[in-house]
């Protein structure tokens, strides 16, 4: 099916952009990721990449201002569709059909008629959008049971996005019918449950098999579940030699239950042939594939000669986001790293004295608190380390939103302490502790992880002395601290045992140069070797 290419959103408040220049011609074959146009926003002109393969039909003209989300072109799958679009028979309805039409097609392919939404008094509970670029989330855990009566505002599930796990509140009241299983990855806007107004409506939804309702988006998920339930009734094997059907992005079509079974069995979905609609892989295909593979193994083969398969670990939304962000950061910025060894004997002694005053201070001052506080004070005299680069300007922030890398059992997160430059050492200590505790308990909100202007990362709990932290875009500077170690050093002209630590800095060379970096390191060295200097500011 053809795909509409729409005007992208280029900023938080962006509502329209100008199509400055087409870089392809009418009827040209294009590839996904190919730069096809230049888009002019209110701030800059940027290249625009095609979201799909196809033959392009241009609908917007050069110089035309188009609202965000409105079509500027259409990518046809083949020559026939392209000709139909150009002739006018390929309407927008054909290009991007509504979800209700899709659900009707899915129902016909499964030989089960789709119910009309208005026939059942119920509303869909849909997967929420958790960020500007968020397209799908994972249903981590249901906090209610099938058939429970729930109230508006009640927390009914935990949703895992690419950044964090968060509670999900019901926007309505009623008797709940669950259609998404724990562990399912669901597109934003697609239903995960339905709320029935009364018992009759609830029973009607359960019998319908699709969960049709007033706000239904698709009955395709229910179709998948019907296919999956057939596993208990069907034992026929399915050939697995042919590769699975894929869409243009290369993604394999498979039901959530099939993906879960494949993950548990260590099966590559790309090797399984689907028997569902349009080649979609369902649960029985996974069972047939594993049974066939088991039958192919020699019965008399000794255990020590069994084939050892590599473990395939599915990417969680958080791991996928980390991988994408780290890769993009390294390939889009002029990152350079340097380090210096610092004598932190006096800083360690002061920290120990403050630790003993925990009762009076109301918080336990840590070494990380002291290092963070010194870094924030350093930014007063080095504002370029608290800035961002764009194609037209360098943005220097009047506030410090301090981001701190936190290792958790589900991945690396970077919560943000807003307006850290206005805080005392005690206030900063309490703020950082609260963020770390909520990060490890998976209670961070999306707002807790946005808006950072400067980042610190501390490897002091590990046997790591020197490392090169990766700079998160679009920040201009990240500061890393290694472990504190006692070693021989020259102090006041004599060799004695001192507590030493390596300070590492990665910065964007587009924002400032090596001379400014040297000045930043000089300030930090002076602060950390003479901690009273930053404490009195």
PEKA-V772328 format. One record per residue. N is the residue number from 1. PSI is psi in whole degrees, 0 to 359 (* if undefined). BURIAL is # if it has 9 or more other C-alpha atoms within 8 Angstrom, else .. Layout:
n=N psi=PSI burial=BURIAL
n=N psi=PSI burial=BURIAL
//
This chain:
n=1 psi=144 burial=.
n=2 psi=159 burial=#
n=3 psi=134 burial=#
n=4 psi=136 burial=#
n=5 psi=117 burial=#
n=6 psi=161 burial=#
n=7 psi=125 burial=#
n=8 psi=159 burial=.
n=9 psi=123 burial=#
n=10 psi=3 burial=.
n=11 psi=170 burial=.
n=12 psi=320 burial=.
n=13 psi=11 burial=.
n=14 psi=129 burial=#
n=15 psi=339 burial=.
n=16 psi=155 burial=#
n=17 psi=165 burial=#
n=18 psi=132 burial=#
n=19 psi=99 burial=#
n=20 psi=316 burial=#
n=21 psi=134 burial=#
n=22 psi=135 burial=#
n=23 psi=5 burial=.
n=24 psi=166 burial=.
n=25 psi=160 burial=.
n=26 psi=131 burial=.
n=27 psi=6 burial=.
n=28 psi=143 burial=.
n=29 psi=127 burial=.
n=30 psi=162 burial=#
n=31 psi=153 burial=#
n=32 psi=130 burial=#
n=33 psi=349 burial=.
n=34 psi=136 burial=.
n=35 psi=116 burial=#
n=36 psi=346 burial=#
n=37 psi=167 burial=#
n=38 psi=127 burial=#
n=39 psi=131 burial=#
n=40 psi=117 burial=#
n=41 psi=189 burial=#
n=42 psi=346 burial=.
n=43 psi=324 burial=.
n=44 psi=173 burial=.
n=45 psi=132 burial=#
n=46 psi=154 burial=.
n=47 psi=149 burial=#
n=48 psi=124 burial=#
n=49 psi=146 burial=#
n=50 psi=136 burial=#
n=51 psi=358 burial=.
n=52 psi=165 burial=#
n=53 psi=159 burial=#
n=54 psi=188 burial=#
n=55 psi=124 burial=#
n=56 psi=134 burial=#
n=57 psi=117 burial=#
n=58 psi=127 burial=#
n=59 psi=340 burial=.
n=60 psi=146 burial=#
n=61 psi=156 burial=.
n=62 psi=135 burial=#
n=63 psi=353 burial=.
n=64 psi=136 burial=#
n=65 psi=124 burial=.
n=66 psi=138 burial=#
n=67 psi=146 burial=#
n=68 psi=131 burial=#
n=69 psi=350 burial=.
n=70 psi=150 burial=.
n=71 psi=143 burial=#
n=72 psi=345 burial=#
n=73 psi=172 burial=#
n=74 psi=135 burial=#
n=75 psi=109 burial=#
n=76 psi=146 burial=#
n=77 psi=322 burial=#
n=78 psi=180 burial=.
n=79 psi=323 burial=.
n=80 psi=315 burial=.
n=81 psi=322 burial=#
n=82 psi=316 burial=#
n=83 psi=321 burial=.
n=84 psi=320 burial=#
n=85 psi=316 burial=#
n=86 psi=327 burial=#
n=87 psi=348 burial=.
n=88 psi=349 burial=.
n=89 psi=338 burial=.
n=90 psi=87 burial=#
n=91 psi=173 burial=.
n=92 psi=328 burial=.
n=93 psi=327 burial=.
n=94 psi=329 burial=#
n=95 psi=312 burial=#
n=96 psi=80 burial=#
n=97 psi=151 burial=#
n=98 psi=161 burial=.
n=99 psi=328 burial=.
n=100 psi=325 burial=#
n=101 psi=319 burial=.
n=102 psi=318 burial=#
n=103 psi=327 burial=#
n=104 psi=318 burial=#
n=105 psi=318 burial=.
n=106 psi=321 burial=#
n=107 psi=321 burial=#
n=108 psi=322 burial=#
n=109 psi=335 burial=.
n=110 psi=9 burial=.
n=111 psi=31 burial=.
n=112 psi=121 burial=.
n=113 psi=139 burial=.
n=114 psi=136 burial=#
n=115 psi=152 burial=.
n=116 psi=138 burial=.
n=117 psi=321 burial=#
n=118 psi=350 burial=.
n=119 psi=338 burial=.
n=120 psi=124 burial=#
n=121 psi=85 burial=#
n=122 psi=162 burial=#
n=123 psi=151 burial=#
n=124 psi=141 burial=#
n=125 psi=112 burial=#
n=126 psi=158 burial=#
n=127 psi=125 burial=#
n=128 psi=159 burial=.
n=129 psi=122 burial=#
n=130 psi=2 burial=.
n=131 psi=169 burial=.
n=132 psi=321 burial=.
n=133 psi=11 burial=.
n=134 psi=130 burial=#
n=135 psi=338 burial=.
n=136 psi=154 burial=#
n=137 psi=164 burial=#
n=138 psi=132 burial=#
n=139 psi=100 burial=#
n=140 psi=316 burial=#
n=141 psi=134 burial=#
n=142 psi=135 burial=#
n=143 psi=4 burial=.
n=144 psi=165 burial=.
n=145 psi=160 burial=.
n=146 psi=128 burial=.
n=147 psi=359 burial=.
n=148 psi=148 burial=.
n=149 psi=122 burial=.
n=150 psi=161 burial=#
n=151 psi=158 burial=#
n=152 psi=132 burial=#
n=153 psi=352 burial=.
n=154 psi=138 burial=.
n=155 psi=118 burial=#
n=156 psi=345 burial=#
n=157 psi=166 burial=#
n=158 psi=127 burial=#
n=159 psi=130 burial=#
n=160 psi=117 burial=#
n=161 psi=188 burial=#
n=162 psi=350 burial=#
n=163 psi=323 burial=#
n=164 psi=174 burial=#
n=165 psi=132 burial=#
n=166 psi=153 burial=#
n=167 psi=149 burial=#
n=168 psi=121 burial=#
n=169 psi=144 burial=#
n=170 psi=139 burial=#
n=171 psi=2 burial=.
n=172 psi=181 burial=.
n=173 psi=155 burial=#
n=174 psi=190 burial=#
n=175 psi=125 burial=#
n=176 psi=136 burial=#
n=177 psi=115 burial=#
n=178 psi=130 burial=#
n=179 psi=341 burial=#
n=180 psi=139 burial=#
n=181 psi=157 burial=.
n=182 psi=132 burial=.
n=183 psi=349 burial=#
n=184 psi=139 burial=#
n=185 psi=120 burial=#
n=186 psi=135 burial=#
n=187 psi=146 burial=#
n=188 psi=131 burial=#
n=189 psi=347 burial=#
n=190 psi=149 burial=#
n=191 psi=143 burial=#
n=192 psi=346 burial=#
n=193 psi=172 burial=#
n=194 psi=147 burial=#
n=195 psi=116 burial=#
n=196 psi=144 burial=#
n=197 psi=330 burial=#
n=198 psi=179 burial=.
n=199 psi=322 burial=.
n=200 psi=317 burial=.
n=201 psi=322 burial=#
n=202 psi=315 burial=#
n=203 psi=324 burial=.
n=204 psi=320 burial=#
n=205 psi=316 burial=#
n=206 psi=320 burial=#
n=207 psi=332 burial=.
n=208 psi=330 burial=#
n=209 psi=353 burial=#
n=210 psi=337 burial=#
n=211 psi=37 burial=#
n=212 psi=142 burial=#
n=213 psi=180 burial=#
n=214 psi=320 burial=#
n=215 psi=26 burial=.
n=216 psi=141 burial=#
n=217 psi=320 burial=#
n=218 psi=143 burial=#
n=219 psi=9 burial=#
n=220 psi=324 burial=#
n=221 psi=318 burial=#
n=222 psi=324 burial=#
n=223 psi=318 burial=#
n=224 psi=317 burial=#
n=225 psi=324 burial=#
n=226 psi=319 burial=#
n=227 psi=319 burial=#
n=228 psi=323 burial=#
n=229 psi=338 burial=#
n=230 psi=346 burial=#
n=231 psi=323 burial=#
n=232 psi=341 burial=.
n=233 psi=344 burial=.
n=234 psi=131 burial=.
n=235 psi=8 burial=.
n=236 psi=140 burial=.
n=237 psi=149 burial=#
n=238 psi=131 burial=#
n=239 psi=140 burial=#
n=240 psi=11 burial=#
n=241 psi=331 burial=.
n=242 psi=146 burial=.
n=243 psi=155 burial=#
n=244 psi=157 burial=#
n=245 psi=141 burial=#
n=246 psi=154 burial=#
n=247 psi=185 burial=.
n=248 psi=334 burial=.
n=249 psi=357 burial=.
n=250 psi=2 burial=.
n=251 psi=137 burial=.
n=252 psi=134 burial=#
n=253 psi=120 burial=#
n=254 psi=146 burial=#
n=255 psi=156 burial=#
n=256 psi=319 burial=#
n=257 psi=321 burial=#
n=258 psi=319 burial=#
n=259 psi=320 burial=#
n=260 psi=317 burial=#
n=261 psi=322 burial=#
n=262 psi=319 burial=#
n=263 psi=316 burial=#
n=264 psi=324 burial=.
n=265 psi=355 burial=.
n=266 psi=35 burial=.
n=267 psi=133 burial=#
n=268 psi=116 burial=.
n=269 psi=336 burial=#
n=270 psi=345 burial=.
n=271 psi=356 burial=#
n=272 psi=135 burial=#
n=273 psi=127 burial=#
n=274 psi=148 burial=#
n=275 psi=359 burial=#
n=276 psi=187 burial=#
n=277 psi=132 burial=.
n=278 psi=35 burial=.
n=279 psi=14 burial=#
n=280 psi=136 burial=#
n=281 psi=128 burial=#
n=282 psi=176 burial=#
n=283 psi=320 burial=#
n=284 psi=335 burial=#
n=285 psi=322 burial=#
n=286 psi=315 burial=#
n=287 psi=320 burial=.
n=288 psi=320 burial=#
n=289 psi=314 burial=#
n=290 psi=323 burial=#
n=291 psi=319 burial=#
n=292 psi=317 burial=#
n=293 psi=322 burial=.
n=294 psi=323 burial=.
n=295 psi=333 burial=.
n=296 psi=341 burial=.
n=297 psi=138 burial=.
n=298 psi=130 burial=.
n=299 psi=329 burial=.
n=300 psi=6 burial=.
n=301 psi=132 burial=.
n=302 psi=151 burial=.
n=303 psi=323 burial=.
n=304 psi=347 burial=.
n=305 psi=7 burial=.
n=306 psi=144 burial=.
n=307 psi=128 burial=.
n=308 psi=113 burial=.
n=309 psi=144 burial=.
n=310 psi=148 burial=.
n=311 psi=128 burial=.
n=312 psi=116 burial=.
n=313 psi=112 burial=.
n=314 psi=143 burial=.
n=315 psi=127 burial=.
n=316 psi=161 burial=.
n=317 psi=322 burial=#
n=318 psi=315 burial=#
n=319 psi=322 burial=#
n=320 psi=320 burial=#
n=321 psi=319 burial=#
n=322 psi=313 burial=#
n=323 psi=315 burial=.
n=324 psi=313 burial=.
n=325 psi=318 burial=#
n=326 psi=317 burial=#
n=327 psi=313 burial=.
n=328 psi=323 burial=.
n=329 psi=313 burial=#
n=330 psi=333 burial=#
n=331 psi=0 burial=.
n=332 psi=0 burial=.
n=333 psi=157 burial=#
n=334 psi=73 burial=#
n=335 psi=133 burial=#
n=336 psi=142 burial=.
n=337 psi=145 burial=#
n=338 psi=165 burial=.
n=339 psi=162 burial=#
n=340 psi=143 burial=.
n=341 psi=135 burial=.
n=342 psi=141 burial=#
n=343 psi=110 burial=#
n=344 psi=27 burial=#
n=345 psi=312 burial=#
n=346 psi=323 burial=#
n=347 psi=318 burial=#
n=348 psi=318 burial=#
n=349 psi=319 burial=.
n=350 psi=320 burial=#
n=351 psi=319 burial=#
n=352 psi=323 burial=.
n=353 psi=318 burial=.
n=354 psi=326 burial=#
n=355 psi=324 burial=#
n=356 psi=349 burial=.
n=357 psi=25 burial=#
n=358 psi=319 burial=#
n=359 psi=316 burial=.
n=360 psi=322 burial=.
n=361 psi=335 burial=.
n=362 psi=7 burial=.
n=363 psi=156 burial=#
n=364 psi=110 burial=#
n=365 psi=125 burial=#
n=366 psi=167 burial=#
n=367 psi=323 burial=.
n=368 psi=323 burial=.
n=369 psi=315 burial=#
n=370 psi=316 burial=#
n=371 psi=319 burial=#
n=372 psi=317 burial=#
n=373 psi=318 burial=#
n=374 psi=318 burial=#
n=375 psi=318 burial=#
n=376 psi=317 burial=#
n=377 psi=324 burial=#
n=378 psi=325 burial=#
n=379 psi=340 burial=#
n=380 psi=321 burial=.
n=381 psi=356 burial=.
n=382 psi=68 burial=#
n=383 psi=340 burial=#
n=384 psi=342 burial=#
n=385 psi=355 burial=#
n=386 psi=58 burial=#
n=387 psi=176 burial=#
n=388 psi=153 burial=#
n=389 psi=136 burial=#
n=390 psi=175 burial=.
n=391 psi=343 burial=.
n=392 psi=345 burial=.
n=393 psi=165 burial=.
n=394 psi=124 burial=#
n=395 psi=118 burial=.
n=396 psi=122 burial=#
n=397 psi=137 burial=#
n=398 psi=358 burial=.
n=399 psi=164 burial=.
n=400 psi=110 burial=#
n=401 psi=101 burial=#
n=402 psi=119 burial=#
n=403 psi=140 burial=#
n=404 psi=125 burial=#
n=405 psi=126 burial=#
n=406 psi=123 burial=#
n=407 psi=128 burial=.
n=408 psi=173 burial=#
n=409 psi=356 burial=.
n=410 psi=6 burial=.
n=411 psi=178 burial=.
n=412 psi=129 burial=#
n=413 psi=160 burial=#
n=414 psi=78 burial=#
n=415 psi=156 burial=#
n=416 psi=126 burial=#
n=417 psi=108 burial=#
n=418 psi=143 burial=.
n=419 psi=45 burial=#
n=420 psi=335 burial=#
n=421 psi=348 burial=#
n=422 psi=1 burial=.
n=423 psi=152 burial=#
n=424 psi=172 burial=.
n=425 psi=319 burial=#
n=426 psi=316 burial=#
n=427 psi=319 burial=.
n=428 psi=319 burial=#
n=429 psi=314 burial=#
n=430 psi=319 burial=#
n=431 psi=317 burial=#
n=432 psi=319 burial=#
n=433 psi=318 burial=.
n=434 psi=316 burial=.
n=435 psi=318 burial=#
n=436 psi=316 burial=#
n=437 psi=315 burial=.
n=438 psi=329 burial=#
n=439 psi=314 burial=#
n=440 psi=340 burial=#
n=441 psi=6 burial=.
n=442 psi=41 burial=#
n=443 psi=13 burial=#
n=444 psi=142 burial=#
n=445 psi=170 burial=.
n=446 psi=325 burial=#
n=447 psi=334 burial=.
n=448 psi=348 burial=#
n=449 psi=18 burial=#
n=450 psi=160 burial=.
n=451 psi=12 burial=.
n=452 psi=142 burial=#
n=453 psi=344 burial=#
n=454 psi=142 burial=#
n=455 psi=144 burial=#
n=456 psi=151 burial=#
n=457 psi=133 burial=#
n=458 psi=117 burial=#
n=459 psi=20 burial=#
n=460 psi=338 burial=#
n=461 psi=353 burial=.
n=462 psi=161 burial=.
n=463 psi=59 burial=.
n=464 psi=125 burial=#
n=465 psi=309 burial=#
n=466 psi=133 burial=#
n=467 psi=162 burial=.
n=468 psi=96 burial=#
n=469 psi=148 burial=#
n=470 psi=131 burial=#
n=471 psi=122 burial=#
n=472 psi=131 burial=#
n=473 psi=142 burial=.
n=474 psi=24 burial=.
n=475 psi=159 burial=#
n=476 psi=350 burial=#
n=477 psi=138 burial=#
n=478 psi=140 burial=#
n=479 psi=129 burial=#
n=480 psi=142 burial=#
n=481 psi=130 burial=#
n=482 psi=188 burial=#
n=483 psi=158 burial=#
n=484 psi=125 burial=#
n=485 psi=144 burial=.
n=486 psi=129 burial=.
n=487 psi=162 burial=.
n=488 psi=136 burial=.
n=489 psi=159 burial=#
n=490 psi=122 burial=.
n=491 psi=122 burial=.
n=492 psi=39 burial=.
n=493 psi=5 burial=.
n=494 psi=152 burial=.
n=495 psi=122 burial=.
n=496 psi=173 burial=.
n=497 psi=123 burial=.
n=498 psi=157 burial=#
n=499 psi=118 burial=#
n=500 psi=153 burial=#
n=501 psi=145 burial=#
n=502 psi=127 burial=#
n=503 psi=125 burial=#
n=504 psi=138 burial=#
n=505 psi=131 burial=#
n=506 psi=132 burial=#
n=507 psi=162 burial=#
n=508 psi=111 burial=#
n=509 psi=349 burial=#
n=510 psi=335 burial=.
n=511 psi=314 burial=#
n=512 psi=166 burial=#
n=513 psi=182 burial=.
n=514 psi=329 burial=.
n=515 psi=318 burial=.
n=516 psi=323 burial=.
n=517 psi=316 burial=#
n=518 psi=322 burial=.
n=519 psi=321 burial=.
n=520 psi=315 burial=#
n=521 psi=324 burial=#
n=522 psi=315 burial=.
n=523 psi=314 burial=#
n=524 psi=320 burial=#
n=525 psi=318 burial=#
n=526 psi=319 burial=.
n=527 psi=312 burial=#
n=528 psi=333 burial=#
n=529 psi=342 burial=#
n=530 psi=73 burial=#
n=531 psi=338 burial=#
n=532 psi=338 burial=.
n=533 psi=316 burial=.
n=534 psi=340 burial=#
n=535 psi=332 burial=.
n=536 psi=353 burial=.
n=537 psi=* burial=.
//
